[in-house]
Amino acid sequence: VRERSDAVRCALVTDDVVGPLLAARVETSMRAAGFDPLTVWVPAGESSKSWAEAGRLLEAFSEAELGRDSLVVALGGGVVGDLVGFAAATYLRGVPVVQVPTTLLAQVDSAIGGKTAVDLPRGKNLAGAFWHPLLVLADTGCLDTLPEREWRSGLAEVAKSAALAGASAFAALESDAEALMGRGLEAVSAAVLMAAGFKATVVSGDAYEAADRESLNYGHTLAHALERELGYGSVSHGAAVADGVRFATRLAVALGVSTPEWAARQEALLDALGLARTEGACDPGAMLDAMRSDKKARAGRVRFVLSSAPGAWAVGPVEESVLADELARWCEREGDER
Ligand SMILES: NC(=O)c1ccc[n+]([C@@H]2O[C@H](COP(=O)([O-])OP(=O)(O)OC[C@H]3O[C@@H](n4cnc5c(N)ncnc54)[C@H](O)[C@@H]3O)[C@@H](O)[C@H]2O)c1
């Protein structure tokens, strides 16, 4: 961080799960590099991505008299990253933020790309800003303590990225799947480098989500509908994304844009990463309604990212009749037997 910033005063923000594990070490290391951090803990969990919590952070920054030349460090998962990034974007109209992601999902996805946000009562991420970090410092050594559910959540994004990144990334993940399940150091480093690198490349070409960045929503159309239907938190985001990728592969075959072989390889990778299809009620009509009201739908038309081969994708609206048929098959669990 010191190589990138002359700041002295800074805020180190973490949550009350990550704090006891890592805050003291980060603080010591920052002091050794000449920073004077004010450490702030927020409660762990999505409920901290709130307007109220962002306000408390802004007040803490101002009471500590942080200036434009100060620095804010976000130490934690995607919740801390999004919340702290948002506070950094708005404090004094923007102070630099360093993201130190401590979940797999944050290392491969949320810490990169500059999207920051808090939730509003009517939905997730409804207030936010694009605020690109000065630096993202992802240390895979801090992932050991991550609960299994969070680990799998990150793996779903890794699988998604590999499908989009291309043939060699996908093949590497296929051979590393077992090692990744066991959190083997080399496999984890390779996967984080691949997925973080892929996201960084995509967002640097499209910093404000006008074009290519939409590819990153692969699997997310169904995922968001599922989370909404089953209730946020009752299904993990990663499990929902894994289901979303499965659905998109089947839809792509039904539309004739992909082959059954490519679809089967993607589903097999998800199986190998322990991302089995989620259980639970499934109502095709309700899912379609949820997709129509997704903030990424345009003029009520549901859009999908579809992959035709490793590294090849296209995005566009899908005819509702095709979608309705495929959702009916999905809810009947047709095709799960493969
Ligand atoms: N900005 C983006 O582009 C983007 C992209 C994807 C997701 N997100 C957001 O990210 C959030 C989800 O992030 P997440 O999955 O990291 O969840 P999270 O931040 O809630 O972390 C999950 C849990 O793991 C704990 N934890 C974090 N690091 C740990 C560690 N090293 N050891 C043990 N426990 C640890 C946390 O305290 C929390 O309880 C959502 O709010 C989502 O909207 C943002």
The ligand as an SDF file (V2000), in Angstrom:
LIG
                    3D

 44 48  0  0  0  0  0  0  0  0999 V2000
  -19.2270   -5.0620   -6.0530 N   0  0  0  0  0  0  0  0  0  0  0  0
  -19.3780   -6.1150   -6.8010 C   0  0  0  0  0  0  0  0  0  0  0  0
  -19.0170   -6.1140   -7.9840 O   0  0  0  0  0  0  0  0  0  0  0  0
  -19.9920   -7.3430   -6.2190 C   0  0  0  0  0  0  0  0  0  0  0  0
  -19.9340   -8.5410   -6.9210 C   0  0  0  0  0  0  0  0  0  0  0  0
  -20.4540   -9.6850   -6.3180 C   0  0  0  0  0  0  0  0  0  0  0  0
  -21.0220   -9.6020   -5.0550 C   0  0  0  0  0  0  0  0  0  0  0  0
  -21.0660   -8.4040   -4.4030 N   0  0  0  0  0  0  0  0  0  0  0  0
  -21.6240   -8.2820   -3.0560 C   0  0  0  0  0  0  0  0  0  0  0  0
  -20.7920   -9.0410   -2.1750 O   0  0  0  0  0  0  0  0  0  0  0  0
  -21.5630   -9.4110   -1.0440 C   0  0  0  0  0  0  0  0  0  0  0  0
  -21.2530  -10.8380   -0.7040 C   0  0  0  0  0  0  0  0  0  0  0  0
  -19.8890  -10.9560   -0.4040 O   0  0  0  0  0  0  0  0  0  0  0  0
  -19.2990  -12.2190    0.3640 P   0  0  0  0  0  0  0  0  0  0  0  0
  -19.8390  -13.4510   -0.2500 O   0  0  0  0  0  0  0  0  0  0  0  0
  -17.8500  -12.0290    0.4710 O   0  0  0  0  0  0  0  0  0  0  0  0
  -20.0280  -12.1310    1.7770 O   0  0  0  0  0  0  0  0  0  0  0  0
  -19.6600  -11.4520    3.1760 P   0  0  0  0  0  0  0  0  0  0  0  0
  -18.8620  -10.2510    3.0320 O   0  0  0  0  0  0  0  0  0  0  0  0
  -20.9470  -11.3570    3.9290 O   0  0  0  0  0  0  0  0  0  0  0  0
  -18.7710  -12.5820    3.8550 O   0  0  0  0  0  0  0  0  0  0  0  0
  -19.3470  -13.8090    4.1920 C   0  0  0  0  0  0  0  0  0  0  0  0
  -19.0650  -14.1840    5.6400 C   0  0  0  0  0  0  0  0  0  0  0  0
  -17.7170  -14.6160    5.7510 O   0  0  0  0  0  0  0  0  0  0  0  0
  -17.0590  -13.8970    6.7940 C   0  0  0  0  0  0  0  0  0  0  0  0
  -15.6550  -13.8410    6.4250 N   0  0  0  0  0  0  0  0  0  0  0  0
  -15.0570  -12.9960    5.5470 C   0  0  0  0  0  0  0  0  0  0  0  0
  -13.7660  -13.3170    5.4020 N   0  0  0  0  0  0  0  0  0  0  0  0
  -13.5310  -14.3700    6.2160 C   0  0  0  0  0  0  0  0  0  0  0  0
  -12.3870  -15.1600    6.4880 C   0  0  0  0  0  0  0  0  0  0  0  0
  -11.2240  -14.9550    5.8720 N   0  0  0  0  0  0  0  0  0  0  0  0
  -12.5150  -16.1790    7.3870 N   0  0  0  0  0  0  0  0  0  0  0  0
  -13.7120  -16.4140    7.9770 C   0  0  0  0  0  0  0  0  0  0  0  0
  -14.8310  -15.7160    7.7560 N   0  0  0  0  0  0  0  0  0  0  0  0
  -14.7290  -14.7030    6.8790 C   0  0  0  0  0  0  0  0  0  0  0  0
  -17.7780  -12.5820    6.8500 C   0  0  0  0  0  0  0  0  0  0  0  0
  -17.6230  -11.9700    8.1090 O   0  0  0  0  0  0  0  0  0  0  0  0
  -19.2230  -13.0070    6.6020 C   0  0  0  0  0  0  0  0  0  0  0  0
  -19.7780  -13.4750    7.8080 O   0  0  0  0  0  0  0  0  0  0  0  0
  -23.0090   -9.1570   -1.3990 C   0  0  0  0  0  0  0  0  0  0  0  0
  -23.4700   -8.0290   -0.7070 O   0  0  0  0  0  0  0  0  0  0  0  0
  -22.9760   -8.8760   -2.8920 C   0  0  0  0  0  0  0  0  0  0  0  0
  -23.9940   -7.9810   -3.2940 O   0  0  0  0  0  0  0  0  0  0  0  0
  -20.5430   -7.2900   -4.9630 C   0  0  0  0  0  0  0  0  0  0  0  0
  1  2  1  0
  2  3  2  0
  2  4  1  0
  4  5  1  0
  4 44  2  0
  5  6  2  0
  6  7  1  0
  7  8  2  0
  8  9  1  0
  8 44  1  0
  9 10  1  0
  9 42  1  0
 10 11  1  0
 11 12  1  0
 11 40  1  0
 12 13  1  0
 13 14  1  0
 14 15  2  0
 14 16  1  0
 14 17  1  0
 17 18  1  0
 18 19  2  0
 18 20  1  0
 18 21  1  0
 21 22  1  0
 22 23  1  0
 23 24  1  0
 23 38  1  0
 24 25  1  0
 25 26  1  0
 25 36  1  0
 26 27  1  0
 26 35  1  0
 27 28  2  0
 28 29  1  0
 29 30  1  0
 29 35  2  0
 30 31  1  0
 30 32  2  0
 32 33  1  0
 33 34  2  0
 34 35  1  0
 36 37  1  0
 36 38  1  0
 38 39  1  0
 40 41  1  0
 40 42  1  0
 42 43  1  0
M  CHG  2   8   1  16  -1
M  END
$$$$
